[in-house]
């Protein structure tokens, strides 16, 4: 038995967060929302084809240490787009040869962005 890959990562958002999540993940990060199965739609939240699922959680607490790491093809362009929208990027310089850093979604969840170096 071998684990082949991660299918998705679930992050929590507050019950009123879907519009802000669509703006952040859909418009700013360029993710593509995909329909949830009918039975799951009544729970709210959303799924993105890029492997991020957002679930509604009352009294949601943001992830401040745990996080997904997203490899991007043009990190500088994404940083510029995020900055223009008021999203701060904090560069990490603790891995020589790897351009990476962190942002936070509108709910405080930490997200790592890593430049594709292949």
BAPA-369349 format. One record per residue: residue in one letter; x, y, z of N, C-alpha, C, CB in turn; residue number from 0. Coordinates in Angstrom, 3 decimals. Glycine has a CB too. Layout:
<nodes>
  res     neast    nnorth       nup    caeast   canorth      caup     ceast    cnorth       cup    cbeast   cbnorth      cbup    n
    A         X         Y         Z         X         Y         Z         X         Y         Z         X         Y         Z  NUM
...
</nodes>
This chain:
<nodes>
  res     neast    nnorth       nup    caeast   canorth      caup     ceast    cnorth       cup    cbeast   cbnorth      cbup    n
    X     0.859    -1.179     0.000     0.000     0.000     0.000     0.895     1.228     0.000    -0.972     0.006     1.229    0
    X     0.617     2.142    -0.940     1.362     3.391    -1.034     0.384     4.543    -1.186     2.362     3.358    -2.217    1
    X     0.574     5.578    -0.384    -0.222     6.794    -0.576     0.280     7.457    -1.854    -0.115     7.775     0.669    2
    X    -0.618     7.778    -2.765    -0.235     8.321    -4.056    -0.111     9.837    -4.068    -1.221     7.900    -5.082    3
    X    -1.005    10.533    -3.354    -0.997    11.991    -3.350    -2.058    12.475    -2.370    -1.250    12.564    -4.781    4
    X    -2.025    13.731    -2.081    -3.086    14.360    -1.294    -4.184    14.774    -2.265    -2.550    15.596    -0.469    5
    X    -5.397    14.410    -1.982    -6.524    14.765    -2.839    -6.963    16.203    -2.618    -7.690    13.825    -2.592    6
    X    -7.053    16.605    -1.343    -7.456    17.982    -1.033    -7.091    18.313     0.406    -8.977    18.181    -1.265    7
    X    -7.142    19.581     0.716    -6.957    20.075     2.075    -8.216    20.844     2.435    -5.665    20.974     2.208    8
    X    -8.778    20.560     3.599    -9.976    21.281     4.054    -9.552    22.375     5.032   -11.007    20.305     4.724    9
    X   -10.007    23.578     4.770    -9.816    24.709     5.669   -11.185    25.165     6.164    -9.055    25.876     4.960   10
    X   -11.208    25.710     7.344   -12.458    26.221     7.897   -12.615    27.701     7.596   -12.517    25.982     9.405   11
    X   -13.862    28.086     7.375   -14.226    29.492     7.250   -15.471    29.708     8.102   -14.473    29.904     5.744   12
    X   -15.723    30.944     8.523   -16.929    31.174     9.324   -18.186    31.053     8.469   -16.877    32.558     9.987   13
    X   -19.343    30.811     9.094   -20.589    30.618     8.353   -20.954    31.744     7.389   -21.694    30.441     9.312   14
    X   -20.502    32.947     7.611   -20.837    34.050     6.705   -19.701    34.367     5.731   -21.182    35.295     7.510   15
    X   -18.746    33.444     5.558   -17.534    33.749     4.815   -17.483    33.364     3.356   -16.446    33.122     5.464   16
    X   -18.547    32.824     2.805   -18.461    32.304     1.442   -18.166    33.381     0.385   -19.746    31.608     1.094   17
    X   -18.768    34.535     0.483   -18.514    35.583    -0.522   -17.055    36.040    -0.470   -19.458    36.793    -0.298   18
    X   -16.537    36.254     0.729   -15.134    36.662     0.872   -14.199    35.550     0.394   -14.821    37.026     2.344   19
    X   -14.570    34.305     0.642   -13.751    33.179     0.193   -13.714    33.105    -1.332   -14.288    31.861     0.774   20
    X   -14.849    33.331    -1.978   -14.868    33.318    -3.443   -13.996    34.433    -4.014   -16.307    33.459    -3.960   21
    X   -14.038    35.607    -3.403   -13.182    36.706    -3.876   -11.712    36.345    -3.703   -13.501    38.016    -3.118   22
    X   -11.358    35.856    -2.523    -9.950    35.576    -2.229    -9.426    34.390    -3.040    -9.767    35.304    -0.737   23
    X   -10.067    33.241    -2.899    -9.572    32.036    -3.562    -9.869    32.034    -5.056   -10.178    30.806    -2.922   24
    X   -11.042    32.511    -5.440   -11.415    32.517    -6.847   -10.780    33.652    -7.625   -12.898    32.595    -6.978   25
    X   -11.001    34.884    -7.171   -10.517    36.039    -7.933    -9.035    36.311    -7.726   -11.305    37.266    -7.557   26
    X    -8.568    36.339    -6.493    -7.164    36.688    -6.244    -6.204    35.538    -6.553    -6.989    37.116    -4.799   27
    X    -6.524    34.341    -6.061    -5.623    33.211    -6.302    -5.900    32.506    -7.624    -5.732    32.218    -5.171   28
    X    -7.043    32.790    -8.249    -7.351    32.200    -9.551    -7.835    30.761    -9.491    -6.153    32.266   -10.415   29
    X    -8.332    30.335    -8.340    -8.852    28.981    -8.209   -10.184    28.851    -8.943    -9.016    28.607    -6.727   30
    X   -10.515    27.622    -9.290   -11.739    27.314   -10.033   -12.689    26.530    -9.132   -11.421    26.510   -11.330   31
    X   -13.823    27.145    -8.803   -14.792    26.478    -7.947   -15.456    25.338    -8.713   -15.850    27.480    -7.434   32
    X   -15.611    24.213    -8.023   -16.290    23.056    -8.601   -17.493    22.720    -7.727   -15.323    21.829    -8.724   33
    X   -18.550    22.189    -8.320   -19.740    21.879    -7.525   -19.471    20.766    -6.515   -20.894    21.480    -8.440   34
    X   -20.017    20.958    -5.334   -19.982    19.898    -4.334   -21.101    18.909    -4.663   -20.137    20.474    -2.877   35
    X   -20.969    17.662    -4.235   -22.076    16.717    -4.417   -23.350    17.263    -3.775   -21.720    15.337    -3.815   36
    X   -24.466    16.961    -4.385   -25.762    17.510    -3.956   -25.991    17.380    -2.452   -26.889    16.813    -4.696   37
    X   -25.745    16.231    -1.901   -25.982    15.994    -0.479   -25.122    16.896     0.410   -25.712    14.536    -0.145   38
    X   -23.950    17.278    -0.067   -23.030    18.103     0.725   -23.302    19.602     0.587   -21.602    17.814     0.316   39
    X   -23.991    19.998    -0.464   -24.240    21.423    -0.701   -25.004    22.088     0.425   -24.996    21.604    -1.983   40
    X   -25.911    21.350     1.064   -26.718    21.960     2.123   -25.882    22.336     3.338   -27.827    21.015     2.541   41
    X   -24.672    21.810     3.447   -23.770    22.166     4.548   -23.055    23.496     4.305   -22.741    21.063     4.754   42
    X   -23.157    24.001     3.076   -22.451    25.236     2.731   -20.990    24.952     2.425   -22.563    26.258     3.870   43
    X   -20.222    26.019     2.336   -18.818    25.875     1.983   -18.647    25.714     0.489   -18.206    24.692     2.707   44
    X   -17.435    25.400     0.081   -17.144    25.277    -1.348   -15.890    24.460    -1.568   -16.991    26.656    -1.991   45
    X   -15.771    23.956    -2.786   -14.599    23.208    -3.203   -13.972    23.926    -4.390   -14.964    21.737    -3.562   46
    X   -12.651    23.840    -4.460   -11.920    24.379    -5.599   -11.123    23.254    -6.252   -10.984    25.543    -5.164   47
    X   -11.063    23.272    -7.574   -10.379    22.228    -8.336    -8.913    22.108    -7.952   -10.497    22.503    -9.821   48
    X    -8.336    23.160    -7.425    -6.919    23.161    -7.066    -6.640    22.430    -5.753    -6.419    24.582    -6.968   49
    X    -7.657    21.790    -5.173    -7.435    20.951    -4.007    -7.692    21.604    -2.662    -6.068    20.470    -4.032   50
    X    -8.341    22.740    -2.656    -8.716    23.396    -1.401   -10.225    23.267    -1.240    -8.270    24.906    -1.381   51
    X   -10.654    22.717    -0.126   -12.073    22.653     0.238   -12.269    23.573     1.432   -12.533    21.173     0.567   52
    X   -13.319    24.352     1.411   -13.628    25.269     2.503   -14.928    24.837     3.153   -13.723    26.734     2.000   53
    X   -14.872    24.577     4.445   -16.039    24.141     5.184   -16.445    25.176     6.213   -15.777    22.809     5.854   54
    X   -17.753    25.345     6.380   -18.271    26.297     7.357   -18.123    25.714     8.751   -19.750    26.648     7.064   55
    X   -17.613    26.529     9.663   -17.414    26.076    11.035   -17.797    27.192    12.000   -15.946    25.634    11.263   56
    X   -18.858    26.989    12.769   -19.200    27.979    13.795   -18.018    28.139    14.757   -20.494    27.557    14.571   57
    X   -17.806    29.334    15.233   -16.693    29.621    16.151   -15.349    29.202    15.565   -16.915    28.913    17.487   58
    X   -15.215    29.367    14.264   -14.017    28.984    13.537   -12.788    29.693    14.111   -14.173    29.305    12.044   59
    X   -11.702    28.950    14.234   -10.410    29.502    14.650    -9.443    29.303    13.491    -9.875    28.816    15.973   60
    X    -8.751    30.352    13.064    -7.861    30.221    11.915    -6.647    29.343    12.211    -7.401    31.588    11.464   61
    X    -6.133    28.728    11.163    -4.886    27.983    11.257    -3.740    28.977    11.228    -4.756    26.940    10.107   62
    X    -2.959    29.015    12.275    -1.850    29.972    12.306    -0.497    29.294    12.124    -1.863    30.741    13.614   63
    X    -0.407    28.012    12.354     0.826    27.261    12.119     0.626    26.258    10.982     1.275    26.532    13.410   64
    X    -0.387    25.403    11.118    -0.691    24.445    10.049    -1.136    25.218     8.815    -1.795    23.424    10.495   65
    X    -0.802    24.704     7.621    -1.149    25.443     6.405    -0.943    24.578     5.169    -0.314    26.726     6.297   66
    X    -1.665    24.893     4.088    -1.334    24.297     2.798    -0.201    25.121     2.171    -2.596    24.245     1.853   67
    X     0.625    24.466     1.384     1.678    25.150     0.622     1.345    24.992    -0.855     3.114    24.569     0.953   68
    X     1.242    26.105    -1.552     0.828    26.118    -2.953     2.009    26.498    -3.833    -0.350    27.095    -3.172   69
    X     2.342    25.670    -4.807     3.404    25.973    -5.761     2.788    26.811    -6.879     4.072    24.658    -6.327   70
    X     3.400    27.958    -7.162     2.860    28.862    -8.181     3.894    29.103    -9.275     2.427    30.204    -7.548   71
    X     3.420    29.339   -10.500     4.330    29.492   -11.630     4.929    30.889   -11.749     3.614    29.156   -12.894   72
    X     4.307    31.903   -11.185     4.851    33.272   -11.236     4.583    33.934    -9.886     4.208    34.112   -12.418   73
    X     5.433    33.631    -8.930     5.231    34.124    -7.574     5.244    35.644    -7.513     6.293    33.563    -6.654   74
    X     6.136    36.284    -8.246     6.216    37.750    -8.206     4.923    38.397    -8.694     7.393    38.239    -9.055   75
    X     4.358    37.876    -9.770     3.097    38.427   -10.287     1.967    38.223    -9.282     2.731    37.772   -11.637   76
    X     1.935    37.061    -8.636     0.897    36.807    -7.646     1.067    37.711    -6.437     0.914    35.344    -7.215   77
    X     2.290    37.914    -5.998     2.544    38.819    -4.871     2.055    40.223    -5.213     4.058    38.844    -4.512   78
    X     2.315    40.678    -6.427     1.870    42.012    -6.852     0.345    42.102    -6.849     2.418    42.342    -8.256   79
    X    -0.325    41.085    -7.356    -1.792    41.085    -7.380    -2.357    41.084    -5.965    -2.319    39.867    -8.160   80
    X    -1.782    40.265    -5.096    -2.238    40.212    -3.708    -1.986    41.539    -3.003    -1.538    39.072    -2.956   81
    X    -0.824    42.112    -3.220    -0.482    43.397    -2.596    -1.458    44.489    -3.017     0.953    43.808    -2.962   82
    X    -1.804    44.515    -4.297    -2.762    45.505    -4.799    -4.125    45.351    -4.136    -2.907    45.381    -6.315   83
    X    -4.422    44.143    -3.682    -5.699    43.876    -3.007    -5.580    43.997    -1.485    -6.206    42.480    -3.375   84
    X    -4.397    44.420    -1.011    -4.212    44.614     0.423    -3.831    43.364     1.195    -5.444    45.165     0.999   85
    X    -3.398    42.321     0.497    -2.984    41.082     1.156    -1.465    41.094     1.307    -3.456    39.825     0.351   86
    X    -0.987    41.039     2.544     0.450    41.087     2.816     1.102    39.733     2.559     0.706    41.528     4.260   87
    X     2.287    39.761     1.961     3.113    38.581     1.739     4.343    38.722     2.619     3.504    38.419     0.223   88
    X     4.611    37.714     3.429     5.797    37.718     4.289     6.764    36.683     3.751     5.429    37.423     5.785   89
    X     7.874    37.167     3.212     8.849    36.268     2.614     9.560    35.460     3.696     9.868    37.057     1.776   90
    X     9.794    34.183     3.408    10.559    33.308     4.285    11.911    33.062     3.618     9.796    31.956     4.565   91
    X    12.973    33.198     4.372    14.309    33.036     3.793    15.104    31.938     4.494    15.075    34.351     3.866   92
    X    14.397    30.958     5.032    15.059    29.920     5.808    15.339    28.637     5.028    14.233    29.598     6.997   93
    X    15.031    28.620     3.732    15.351    27.489     2.872    16.147    28.016     1.692    14.060    26.741     2.398   94
    X    17.466    27.900     1.730    18.292    28.423     0.630    17.845    27.873    -0.723    19.768    28.079     0.865   95
    X    17.732    28.760    -1.684    17.365    28.372    -3.034    15.875    28.225    -3.276    18.023    27.112    -3.364   96
    X    15.052    28.462    -2.250    13.601    28.332    -2.400    12.966    29.687    -2.138    13.021    27.248    -1.433   97
    X    12.279    30.213    -3.135    11.550    31.479    -2.988    10.163    31.141    -2.484    11.486    32.286    -4.345   98
    X     9.862    31.569    -1.253     8.577    31.234    -0.658     8.231    32.246     0.417     8.596    29.813    -0.075   99
    X     6.976    32.190     0.840     6.519    33.058     1.915     5.075    32.744     2.245     6.677    34.539     1.534  100
    X     4.496    33.586     3.104     3.157    33.295     3.623     2.205    34.472     3.458     3.239    32.911     5.087  101
    X     0.956    34.129     3.267    -0.145    35.077     3.257    -1.198    34.523     4.219    -0.728    35.293     1.795  102
    X    -2.232    35.290     4.452    -3.373    34.825     5.244    -4.646    35.119     4.470    -3.407    35.504     6.653  103
    X    -5.563    34.159     4.476    -6.846    34.393     3.822    -7.668    35.369     4.665    -7.617    33.056     3.613  104
    X    -8.843    35.790     4.210    -9.625    36.791     4.956   -10.044    36.342     6.354   -10.853    37.147     4.176  105
    X    -9.858    35.064     6.652   -10.301    34.512     7.936    -9.134    34.226     8.864   -11.100    33.241     7.715  106
    X    -7.915    34.533     8.404    -6.727    34.339     9.222    -5.992    33.034     8.984    -7.098    34.419    10.637  107
    X    -6.477    32.175     8.089    -5.776    30.924     7.792    -4.469    31.227     7.063    -6.668    29.978     6.942  108
    X    -3.400    30.618     7.515    -2.076    30.792     6.913    -1.969    29.949     5.644    -0.957    30.404     7.918  109
    X    -1.376    30.520     4.590    -1.167    29.830     3.320     0.253    30.122     2.867    -2.214    30.275     2.237  110
    X     0.982    29.088     2.548     2.341    29.252     2.031     2.295    29.284     0.516     3.272    28.115     2.527  111
    X     3.066    30.182    -0.072     3.222    30.251    -1.532     4.674    29.936    -1.852     2.805    31.666    -2.102  112
    X     4.903    29.031    -2.789     6.238    28.592    -3.150     6.418    28.772    -4.658     6.474    27.112    -2.726  113
    X     7.524    29.418    -5.053     7.813    29.580    -6.477     8.185    28.231    -7.078     8.953    30.610    -6.699  114
    X     7.626    27.945    -8.242     7.964    26.723    -8.973     9.380    26.885    -9.492     6.952    26.442   -10.149  115
    X    10.266    26.046    -9.074    11.663    26.161    -9.496    12.084    25.043   -10.443    12.567    26.164    -8.283  116
    X    11.119    24.448   -11.111    11.441    23.379   -12.062    11.469    23.919   -13.458    10.439    22.232   -11.966  117
</nodes>
